[in-house]
Amino acid sequence: MQNFILISPHFPENYYLFAESLKRNGFRVLGIGDCPYENLGWELRNNLDEYYCCCDMDNFDNEIRAVQYFYDKYGPIDYLESNNEYWLAKDAELRQIFNIPNGVRPDELKFWQHKSLMKQHYKEAGALVADYILVSDKESLLKFIDKVGYPVFIKPDIGVGAAGDFKITNEEDVDNFFDKKESWITYICEQFIDGDIISFDGICDNNSNVVFCASNYFPPSVADVVKEGKDLFYYTLQYVPEDLKEIGQKVVKAFGVKKRFFHLEFFRLNKAVKNVGQKGDIVALETNMRPAGGFTPDLINFSQSVNCYQIWADVMAFDENRQDLTMTKYYAACASRRNGIWYAHSDSEILMKYRDQLSAEGYYPYVLSGAMGDRFFMAKLNNLKEVEEFKEFVEQRM
């Protein structure tokens, strides 16, 4: 029996489905997390062969001891995975320490986490990329801005979401950046791209072949949602556009991703960008080698009429997809709300109006609420007109 360790398997709460799918495929499923066992959801407890509680997961020695405990009790570990950006680096270190044969090691991880290094693989795949520099001093930054023009976008070279981002529109903003930036962080400055964010999400096999894919569309960027307190709204497309599928598969190959989820972000240009591309072109943004955040895997399931957790587990066990990918497909939309805001329609009105389309509704964990909102509603819809009407009904403010 193969041993599979799931790191922090309780967060977010839908991740119990990874344990359930692995268990269904005959793995010995072992969990390590900071949640007391008695507080784990029953769905997760029922699918873990054993759980090791680390009260302080940020102390790496505790994680080493936990893996060592499982190693001593059950033998060599075949897989170790969190499917969570926060733990990627530690996952890689643990694989190195315990010689776990499957999964990325630390020397490969840098190309997944440094935005500047990601561009190398994007270029190898033939993807369009925005011009950039790593910020060192004001003089070189202003020289770069003279080359590409205002505005530009500055963010940490390693980072997730919109934390520490700066939109620079004039020299006063440049001065403000240097006043506020953290001295220990390396920042990347990129040519500003006027485009809508689309993603290429999926799962690949051991040869970096995409065995399942979907695409999400994000009308407001996460950066705008966080900084301006907007309501997050996004949706999974009914079908992946062919040009996105073509470049997405090439990018997965270029990165050499093996047996894992990926979430690749791109811009669809709203207008031509000098030295980058024409209106409608796809331009690389960044990579995340894990599932899209929050409950997005569920949204993908609703859209594509599949169980992507099981597809992932089938790749782990058999290196192939065993799900029927020809089932009816939908637009699956997720509309969020924020606490303390007066909305035109009550929760009850939403539940009544969309009782036949709603697939899920609930609350985001507090740590995700800044980027994703507090309350969410997910619905399966037939066309973009219905998608827009759903957004308007849920998020209309008083």
Long-range contacts (C-beta under 8 A, 24 or more apart in sequence): 1-26, 1-27, 1-28, 2-26, 2-27, 2-28, 2-78, 2-79, 2-317, 3-27, 3-28, 3-30, 3-70, 3-74, 3-75, 3-76, 3-77, 3-78, 3-79, 4-28, 4-29, 4-30, 4-77, 4-78, 4-79, 4-80, 4-81, 4-316, 5-30, 5-31, 5-32, 5-67, 5-70, 5-77, 5-79, 5-80, 5-81, 6-30, 6-31, 6-32, 6-48, 6-81, 6-82, 7-32, 7-33, 7-63, 7-80, 7-81, 7-82, 7-84, 7-87, 7-90, 7-91, 7-94, 8-32, 8-33, 8-34, 8-57, 8-82, 8-84, 8-86, 8-87, 9-33, 9-44, 9-48, 10-35, 10-40, 10-41, 10-44, 11-35, 11-84, 11-365, 12-294, 12-295, 12-365, 12-368, 13-41, 13-365, 14-295, 14-297, 14-298, 15-83, 15-84, 16-41, 16-43, 16-44, 16-47, 17-297, 17-307, 17-309, 18-83, 18-309, 18-312, 18-313, 19-44, 19-47, 19-48, 20-47, 20-309, 21-307, 21-309, 21-310, 21-312, 21-313, 21-314, 22-47, 22-313, 22-316, 22-317, 23-47, 24-310, 24-313, 25-313, 25-314, 25-316, 25-317, 25-318, 26-317, 27-79, 27-313, 27-316, 27-317, 28-74, 30-70, 30-74, 32-57, 32-63, 32-66, 32-67, 32-70, 33-57, 60-90, 60-93, 63-90, 63-94, 64-94, 64-97, 67-94, 67-97, 67-98, 68-98, 71-98, 76-100, 78-102, 79-103, 79-316, 81-260, 82-290, 83-261, 83-290, 83-291, 84-290, 85-160, 85-288, 85-290, 85-293, 86-160, 88-112, 88-113, 88-289, 88-290, 89-113, 102-258, 102-259, 102-316, 103-259, 103-260, 104-258, 104-260, 104-289, 108-256, 111-255, 112-255, 112-287, 112-289, 113-158, 114-157, 114-158, 115-155, 115-157, 115-158, 115-159, 115-188, 115-286, 116-157, 116-188, 118-284, 118-286, 118-287, 119-284, 121-251, 121-254, 121-255, 121-287, 122-251, 122-254, 122-284, 124-254, 125-247, 125-250, 125-251, 125-253, 125-254, 126-247, 126-250, 127-247, 127-250, 127-251, 127-266, 127-282, 127-283, 127-284, 128-276, 128-277, 128-281, 128-282, 128-283, 128-284, 129-276, 129-283, 129-284, 130-190, 130-191, 130-192, 130-193, 130-273, 130-276, 130-283, 130-284, 131-190, 131-191, 131-275, 131-276, 132-188, 132-189, 132-190, 132-191, 133-188, 133-189, 134-186, 134-187, 134-188, 134-189, 135-181, 135-186, 135-187, 135-188, 135-189, 138-174, 138-175, 138-178, 141-174, 141-189, 142-171, 142-174, 144-189, 145-174, 148-191, 148-274, 148-275, 149-274, 150-192, 151-192, 152-189, 152-190, 152-191, 152-192, 153-189, 153-190, 153-191, 153-192, 153-193, 154-187, 154-188, 154-189, 154-190, 155-187, 155-188, 155-190, 156-185, 156-186, 156-187, 156-188, 157-185, 157-186, 157-187, 157-188, 158-186, 160-288, 161-222, 161-226, 161-371, 162-221, 162-222, 162-223, 162-225, 162-226, 162-227, 162-371, 163-226, 165-223, 165-227, 167-192, 191-273, 191-276, 193-267, 193-269, 193-273, 193-276, 193-283, 193-285, 194-269, 194-270, 194-271, 194-273, 195-267, 195-268, 195-269, 195-270, 195-283, 196-267, 196-268, 196-270, 197-221, 197-265, 197-266, 197-267, 197-268, 197-285, 198-241, 198-244, 198-265, 198-266, 198-267, 198-268, 198-282, 199-263, 199-264, 199-265, 199-266, 199-292, 200-240, 200-244, 200-245, 200-247, 200-248, 200-251, 200-262, 200-263, 200-264, 200-266, 201-261, 201-262, 201-263, 201-264, 201-291, 201-292, 201-296, 201-300, 202-248, 202-252, 202-261, 202-262, 203-260, 203-261, 203-262, 203-308, 203-311, 203-312, 203-315, 203-321, 204-252, 204-257, 204-258, 204-259, 204-260, 204-262, 204-315, 205-258, 205-259, 205-315, 205-319, 205-320, 206-258, 206-259, 206-315, 206-319, 207-258, 208-252, 208-253, 208-255, 208-256, 208-257, 208-258, 210-248, 210-249, 210-252, 211-311, 211-315, 211-320, 211-321, 212-306, 212-308, 212-311, 212-321, 212-323, 212-325, 213-240, 213-245, 213-248, 213-249, 214-240, 214-300, 214-303, 214-304, 214-308, 215-240, 215-241, 215-244, 216-292, 216-296, 216-299, 216-300, 222-371, 225-371, 225-372, 225-373, 226-370, 226-371, 229-338, 231-335, 231-336, 231-337, 231-338, 231-341, 231-373, 231-395, 232-334, 232-336, 232-371, 232-372, 232-373, 233-333, 233-334, 233-335, 233-336, 233-391, 233-395, 234-333, 234-334, 235-299, 235-303, 235-331, 235-332, 235-333, 235-334, 235-387, 236-296, 236-299, 236-300, 236-302, 236-303, 236-304, 236-331, 236-332, 236-333, 237-303, 237-331, 238-303, 238-329, 238-330, 238-331, 239-329, 243-282, 244-282, 247-282, 251-284, 251-287, 255-287, 255-289, 257-289, 259-315, 259-316, 259-319, 260-289, 260-290, 260-312, 261-289, 261-290, 261-291, 261-312, 262-287, 262-288, 262-289, 262-290, 263-287, 263-288, 263-289, 263-290, 263-291, 263-292, 263-293, 264-288, 293-368, 293-371, 293-372, 294-364, 294-368, 294-372, 295-334, 295-360, 295-362, 295-364, 295-376, 295-378, 296-334, 298-359, 298-360, 298-378, 299-332, 299-334, 299-378, 300-332, 302-330, 302-332, 302-359, 302-360, 302-378, 302-380, 303-329, 303-330, 303-331, 303-332, 303-380, 304-329, 305-329, 305-330, 330-380, 330-381, 330-382, 331-380, 331-381, 331-382, 331-383, 331-384, 331-386, 331-387, 332-359, 332-378, 332-379, 332-380, 332-381, 333-378, 333-379, 333-381, 333-387, 333-390, 333-391, 334-376, 334-377, 334-378, 335-376, 335-377, 335-379, 335-390, 335-391, 335-394, 335-395, 336-364, 336-372, 336-373, 336-374, 336-375, 336-376, 336-377, 336-395, 337-373, 337-374, 337-375, 337-376, 337-394, 337-395, 338-369, 338-373, 338-374, 338-375, 339-374, 339-375, 341-397, 342-397, 342-398, 343-394, 343-395, 343-396, 343-397, 343-398, 344-396, 344-397, 344-398, 345-393, 345-394, 345-396, 347-375, 350-377, 350-393, 350-394, 353-393, 354-379, 354-390, 354-393, 357-381, 357-386, 357-390
